[in-house]
Amino acid sequence: MNTCVLHIRRYDSVRSYWQEFTVDPTGKTVLDALKEIRDTQDQTLAYRAQCRSGICGSCAMRINGQARLACKTFVTDVLVQGKLTLEPLTGFGIIRDLVIEESLFWETIAQIKPWIEAAPAVGSVPEWLADESADSYGVENCILCAACQSDCEVHEVKQGGYAGPAGFVQAYRYVRDPRDHTTRERLQLLESQGIWSCTHIQQCSDVCPKGIRIGRVITALRSLLLRSGMGKNPGGRHVEAFTSGVRKHGKLDEFWTMIRTRGMRILSDLPVGWRMTRRGKVVKPVQRKSENSNELKHFFRDN
Amino acid sequence: MKYAYYPGCNTEGLSRELDQSMRAIAPKLGIELVDLPEFVCCGAGQIREKDDVAELALNVRNLCIAERQGLDLLTVCATCYGTLLHTQYCLTHDRGRREQVASRISSLGYSLEAALRTRVVHILEVFNGLRTEILKQVISPESQKQIVVAPFYGCRLLRPHHELTTDFAREYMLESLITACGFTSVAYAGRTACCGFDIAFTDQPVTLRLLEKRLAEAAASRADWIVTACPLCQNVLDGLQSKARRGHDTHALIPVLHLPQLVGIVLGIDFRALGLQRHIVPVRKSSA
């Protein structure tokens, strides 16, 4: 018989440990293997699963260190040297074995208000948002499995006030829905939900089992914020300063981008700045210029 | 090997030592760097948030400038690399964007077809192809073996997966290069993780927490140095290291090297010619 070893992270509310199980991987999904272990080897093994078809999102877990759906992943596709590790999603509490405490996740999603606020009057939707032809990046396919949230490193370390990739996906879905009339409020809400704290790691886009381009969703939301006059904070100012420098000269203006982004916070950077200056790492206020950069003005939208 | 050399804004500014070290080692490895003063900033995913078509247009222009020379475009920056490949991905897969970009720039003589003909190359790929050549030129393989080097790829070199053409991390390209240079490479959790550069000016507490994790992981793997394929990762891993590790033993600070510096050291190039004196966490001359 063809066999492989599954290393499963166990937790029984007292201790946390690894346990090995041997199964025949032939033709099995990770979920099939888990069910077989529970049926034939250890009845106490706990995991969540429902539809077995990649629709309900219950069986997301870390498979070899990456969030995936157990029902959509064939064991033989992810085996490394005959082994596989299974852990609960990160960034959440654990109830038992592979079952995470979900209440915080649902609270975060609820803060984004994932429902339509009916439009009171025709014409109240800003023109640029009513454009349904704008790419949805697949947000309507989100199954709220929390895989992106688990593997988002900012979500892991930012203490509260962060909607995370799953929250941003929900926000974009309703922001671009022409039936909703609270677009401005939704965008304002995002500023207090950490939209400017994403570091573009793109782990979310890579792990999404539905192929949603989450990184581009976040970019699109930030663009909407700037176009609607929001983003009056370090995140928004950074994009504005970066862009205007390149538009003028073709090169990043490190000095003014830093000053305009940081504002008074630049004072707290002085110790680091001093250390850098001593080593000859100085950002100069003199702008470098690309040849023929005067033609660049045609590259940018006018507003 | 002749390339259209695209250093990138950070490499021409804050990380000048990266540019300096690249120019110092190129002749030793038979790499010819052609400077093209018309090159502009790639946008780094920042301009995209203000005007995504503009960022694509800037890179179409860059790619066309390389194409006119009939050369592949070589970058030493993971962020420039990712942004240039994002452009080619959008030109290939997104008809709407393609038309918008064309309408802004075609009257200026740039063509999308030319932009797609240019191959974008990261220096890690070039070094990877030159491993045997580097191995031949290594000056003192025995002393180098004692130095443990932790590889740090940088997000833009790896993700999003569907926009890229080479799987650097899965092919262990950085690890292989470290070994080819005669150093000892370590396996550690942080190799493909985030340094937090993007929000260093906007949400620095989060950057510091990410850095703390990365540096703790590298220290736990007993790394003497970290080497990175992205100057932006180097900026914060080096520049903000003592801030992120406040309260920890300052003797345990880990120097963070740019890729061409690591190669330059084993080729016996002078310490200052590689710009190693410019690091905030000092690289000791004796170990280099």
Interface residues (C-beta under 8 A of the other chain):
Chain A: S133 D135 E153 V154 V157 K158 G194 W196 S197 C198 T199 H200 I201 Q202 Q203 S205 D206 R213 G215 T219 R222 S223 L226 N233 P234 G235 H238 V239 E240 F242 T243 V246 R247 G250 K251 L252 E254 M258 T261 R262 R265 P271 V272 R275 M276 R279 G280 K281 V283 K284 R288 S290 E291 N292 S293 E295 L296 H298 F299 F300 R301
Chain B: C9 N10 E12 G13 L14 P37 E38 F39 V40 C41 G43 A44 G45 Q46 I47 R48 E49 K50 D51 D52 V53 A54 A57 L58 R61 D94 G96 R104 I105 S107 L108 C155 R159 P160 H161 H162 A193 C194 G196 F197 D198 I199 F201 T202 D203 Q204 V206 T207 R209 L210 K213 G239 L240 S242 K243 Q277 R278 H279 I280
